[in-house]
Amino acid sequence: MKKQIEFEANAESLKQYQIPEWFRDAKFGIFIHYGIYAVPAFGDEWYGHWMYKKDSKSWGGDDINAYHKNTYGGIEKVGYKDFITEFCEGLKKFQDNNMAEKWVDLFEKAGAKYVMPVGIHHDSFALYHSDIQKTFNSVRSCGVDYAGLLQKAVKAKKMHYGISNHFAENKWFFDKEDGKGTDIYNEKYNELYGAYNTVEEHVEKWYKISMEIIEKYEPELIYYDFDLKNEEYMDVKRKMLSEYYNMAQQWEGNEGVICNYKYEAFEDGEAVLEVERGSLADIRKEAWQTCTSIGAKSWGYIKNEVYRSAKEMLNALIDIVSKNGNLLLNIGPKADGTIPKEAETVLLEIGKWLEVNGEAIYKTRPWEIYGEGPNSKKAEGAFCDDFNYSCEDIRFTTSKDGKAIYAIIMDTPVDDQIKIASLFENVDEIKNIQLLCNGKEVKWNVENDKVNVWIPDTNILSGPITLKINLK
């Protein structure tokens, strides 16, 4: 039996944490932004913020305040709380139509190994059975334990389950200045809008919500947004994290847990780094994760979305895995619980590719270098999410036993020969090279300090294409 550690609420103790093997092997998970914001379905999932904020634009460039005025008569007539009734109707359809199982069937076909729904977003509406958000939670308001239904469906598929918590940003999320004279300042709705809470009260409530989610649902992953970097969370976040690690060691069947953080909220080694809509410039020694969305404008469902292609999302997955990372890919369901066809198509195409090429992704580790090609040195960090690569771009992974290197050509080759400079130093170790899609050996030689590989039938192959380099 693995020796248990008694974690304490300080960086030195928390650095004893070890990232579990299941997470390092999984590589690919699904994020779900489903919430009240799917009812107006315009701009982005920050609708509740922008609707109360005059003379501003959403992240995607839309004027939500003006849209709300033109569509609903303005914030004095229709507040964010007034969307809850319609959202509850959608949640009930989600429950009655067994959509949790249908969603998870799709995620399984996509090749995902873990699933993380948003448990509570910046709008403070808890999508689970909460004793803290006593009025504004999906059980009390709608009669649906959304998080519980998804947890059951995910566990039935032997996948890993997580819950994200974005409540830290609620203190400022609903604009109190431009929202004067609206429902924001009705004390009846303070649980939702938080207008009358002090910073200290808000931080304490964040801690209680965090622990409530952990205690009730035993998530294998928890995810926090950006405000944890702030001074007011300095002590309480480590208290939460140490208690999470300690509690998880007592859970039946526990294989280890993950806490994702952003923007130096924790020190390296305390938890797992999260990069939003971006990547890293090189291999990171510790495992990490990128979250990005199939929707280019929003994380939640909007009618005016711009959907990204399966190729771009596959390029993201491959690039991130080559650098020792995981991809958490987001979808935004409609208010009625249905997943947009455009997002479903992308997920299914990713799944088809992973059925053939998954050996080069799952349970792999980084090679000596992550890749080569004209797009090998892109900018690093959040919001650097251009994952359009050419057939000259190659990414590498290696099997855990070190017996094979995988070279993934990021787009369909334009001719039948691929030149790989990075393999030149390893020529003497190469036993043979195969096309992973059919297992056939391919011809190769060495010329001008490069390994040249001939790929037959390029006209019937569609990239990314994976070469398996078997070592002696």
Helices and strands as residue ranges (DSSP letters): H 11-14, H 21-26, E 28-32, G 36-38, H 47-50, H 64-72, G 80-83, H 84-96, H 99-110, E 114-120, H 138-142, H 146-156, E 160-165, G 167-169, H 170-173, G 183-185, G 187-189, H 190-193, H 199-217, E 221-224, G 226-229, G 231-233, H 236-248, E 258-261, E 272-276, E 288-293, H 310-322, E 325-331, H 341-357, G 358-360, E 364-365, E 371-372, E 394-399, E 404-409, E 417-420, G 421-429, E 430-435, E 444-447, E 450-454, G 458-460, E 465-471
